[in-house]
Amino acid sequence: MSDVPRPRISALYVYPIKSCAGIAVESMRFDALGPLDDRRWMLVDDRGDFITQRDVPSLALVRPARVDGGLRVLAPGMPALQVTGTGGERRSTFCWDDRCAGFDEGIEARAWFSELLGRPVRLLRFDATAPRAASRNWVGSDAGRPGALTRFSDGFPLLVLSSASLAALNVRLAQAGLPAATLQRFRPNVVVDGLDAFGEDLLDTLTRERATESRGEDSGDATGPTPTLRLVKPCTRCTVPEVDPRTGRHEAGLLQVLATFRSDPKLGGAVTFGQNAIVIDGLDGSLRVGDALLPSYRWS
């Protein structure tokens, strides 16, 4: 088995506000609903419908940062917004087909985002007492368990992407005369080096190694609980990867290139890139950039 690739985490990201800019982090901790700081907030209109880059590409320019349990939010041409992350009126909403609820972050957040987007919107903070379950069709017997729940993500608590997959896509984009794509276009949580291109498609699980020689004394909690991720579903792609996160503008072409070699007949020909994942063990542990990972494969 010496020729089996040994993956390692090269980057970790969380996205506090659904469809706004992400934050690169050195370590990632979990609760029952996934990464602690991921998709805790979401923008909705006055009908309660959620708002994403699919409709408002400029959301890519909204940059949240976690502060004192809340958020500090920046956007071009706007003053900084402080979000307390406490209190608020509970409001019902939907995230895709799932009915869920959130707490309204108040008048100041409503005014700030409404001015930015040019229409009335609200910022909701997820109500963790009413978690969303990942699809039983994909997670099977893990459905409803801690680690297979989520907040305002599209459907699963994590997205895993191989850096080699991005490199392979960029070769094809160059051949088509298109600029290279960055990782940020695909909004992964866990980026992995050491796999072949699209090697994540063959993975069953990834488990953080209990110890890493190269980490030496700077091993954090490498001897503590070891999170195990189970990769459960190819991530089907909408138009969001065609939004340039540097400009907040939609640029067509990337999906057309992906469709030439990443259409999945098992998903009705949908274009896929990356793998959705759940946490099946080690929720009390953490992942860190540089962690070595033990893979298991489906070999199917």
N, C-alpha and C positions, 0 to 999 in steps of 0.2 A: 504493500500500500504506500510505498515511499513516493510514488509518482502522483498521489492524490494531492491536489492543491491545498495549501494551508492558508486560509484567509486571515486577514487582520483588519480591524476597524481603522479606516483612514479619516473619517469625518462623521460627526453626529450633528443633527439639526432638530430644533423644535420650532413650531409655528404657533405662537400664543393666540393670534387672531386668525381664524380661518381665512385663507386666501390672501393674507398680507405677508410681508417679507418674513423670512425665517431668521433664526439666530443660530450661529455655529456655537456649539458647546463642547467642552472637554470631557464632560461626564453626563450620563443620563440615568436618572432614577425613575422608578415606576410606582404607580399604585394600581388598583384594580382596573382602572380605565385607560391604562397606557402610560406613556411618558408624562411626567408630572406637569410640565409646562406646555403641553401640546394641545392646540385647538380648544382651549378653555373658553375662548370668546368667539363670537360670530356676529356679523352685521345682518340685520333683517330690515325689510321695508315695513310700511305701515299695515300691510296685509299679513305680516309675519313670515313672508318668503325670504329665504336666505340669499345673500348677495356674495358673488365670487368674481374672480378674474374672468370667468367665462363671459360675464356681462360687463364688467368694469375692469379692464386690464390695468388701469392706473393704480388699483389696489396693491400691485406689486411694489409700489414706491412707499407704501405706508410701513414704517419701521417701528415695531414695538420692542420695548425692553422691560424685563421684569424688575420691579422695585417694590420692596416692602409689602409683598403679597398682592400688589396690583401691577399697573403698567405705566410706563411713560412712553407716549406715542409721538412720533415725528413724521412729518410729510412735507414735501416741497411747498414753500410759500405759506405754511401754517405755523402758528405758535405751538409749543409743546403742550400736549394734553396729558394730564395726570388722571389715572383711573384707579380708584381706591381698591376695587376688588372685594368690596363688602356691601352687604345690604342690597336694596333695590326691590322693586315690585316684580313678582314672579309672573312671567308671561309664557304662554304656550306657543310653540312653533313647530316647524317640521325641518328635518334634515333628510332630504330625499323622501323616502316613503315612511320614515320613522317619525312618529310624534314624540317630541321631547320638550324640554322647558329650560328657560334661563331667567336670570335676574337682570332687570334693566339697570344699566350702569348710570342712568340719570340724565338730567337736562344738559349738563355741560358736554358730556360725551355725545349726546344726540345732536346738539348744535354744531359741534366740531365736525363730526362725520357728515352731517347734512350739508354743511357748507362745502366740505371737500368734494362730495359726490354730486352736489347740485340737486338733491332731492331728499325728502324726509327719510331718515333711517334711524335705527336704534342699535346700540351695542349691548348684546346679551352675554352674560356669564353663565356657563353651563351649570345646571342644577344636578349635582352629583347624586342626589337621592333618587334620581330617575335615569339611571344609566341606559345607554343603548347597547344592545347585544349585536355582535358581529353575526353575519349570516350563517345559520345552521347548515345551509347547503354546502358551505365551504369549510367550516370549522368542526362540523360533526359533533362528537360527544363533548367537545370543549365549549359548546354554545352556552352562553350565560354565566360561565365561570369567570372569576377574576383573571384578568389578563386577556380575555376574549371579549371584553367590553370596550366601549369607546365613548368619546365625547362628541364634538362637532366635526370629526373627520368624515370623509366620504363614506366610510363603512368599516374600516379596520384600524386598530390602534397604531400600526407601524407600517412603514414602507422601506424595504431593503433594496439597494441598488449596487451593482458591481461597477467599479470604476472602469473595468475593461469593457463593459457593455457600452458605456458612454464613448469610450475611445473608438469602438467599432462603428457606432453611429456617426461619429464625427468624420471618419474616413468616407462614409457614404455621402454625408452632407457636402464634403469638399468635392467629391466627384460630381455632385449635382450643382456645384457653383454656389453653395450656400455657406454662410459662416458657421463656425463651430458652435455647438450648444454647450452651455455650462450646466453643472449639476443642479443649480438653483432652479432651472426651468422645470425640473421633474419633481422637486419638493420631496426628496427622500428624508427619512429619519436616520437611517444607518447606511453608510457608504462603506463598501468592503473592497479592499485590495486583495490580490492573490488568487482570484478566481479567473477562469477563462471567460471570454465574452459570453454573456448570457448564461453563465454557469449557475446563477441564482435560480434559473428555471428548473434545475435538476435537484435543488436542495430540498431536504425534508426539514432539518433543524440546523440551527447554529447555536452552539453553547460556548460561553466565555470560558477560556481555560482558567483553572483555579490559580495558577501561578504563571508568571511570564519572566523568563530569565533576564531578558533585556530591560525589565523594569527595575530590577534590583530592589533597593530600599524604597523607591518611589512607586510602590505597588498599590497604594490606596487600599481598597478592601478586596484585593485580588484573592484573598483566602476566605472571604465571606461567601454569602449565597451567590451561586453562579447562574445568572439568567440564561434561560434557553428560549430561543425564538423558534416558532414553527411557521414555516412559509406555507401559506394556505391558498393563495389565489394570484394569478397574474394580474397586474394592475392595468386595467383598460384605460386608454388615454383619450381625454377630451381636448379642447383647444388651448388649455392653460399652458402646455409646454411651448406653444407658439408665441407666448408673451415674453418679451425681453425684460428680465427683471431689472435691468439697468435703466431702461427708458419707460417702462410701463406701457409699451405699445405692442399691438399684435402684428406679427410678421409671419405671413403664410409660407409654407414650404416644408417645414420639418415633419409634419404629420404625413404629408404625401410621400416623403422619403421613407419614413418608418413603415408605411403601409406596403411598400414593395418587398419587405422581408420580415415584418413582425405582425402580420395578420394571423390571428389564431382561429382556426376552423372550429375548435371546441367551444369558442365563445362567439360564434356567429360571424367570424371574420373581423372581430374587433381588434384594433391595434393595441398591443401590449408592450410595456416597458417597465421592468422592475417587478418585485413580488410583495404583495401584502402579507403581513405577518401578525401573529399574536404571541403573547408571552405565556408559556406553559409551565414554567418553573422559575424559581429564583426571583420572585417579584420584590423581595426585600433587598436584593443586590443591585448592582449598577453596571453599566457599560462605560468604558472610557476609550478615548481615541488612543490607538496603539495596542489595544487588547488583541491577543491572539484568540482565534475562534476554532472550535472543533466542529467540523461539518458532518452531517449524515445526509445520505442521498437517497432519493426515491428509485433511481436507476430504472425509470420507466420511459 
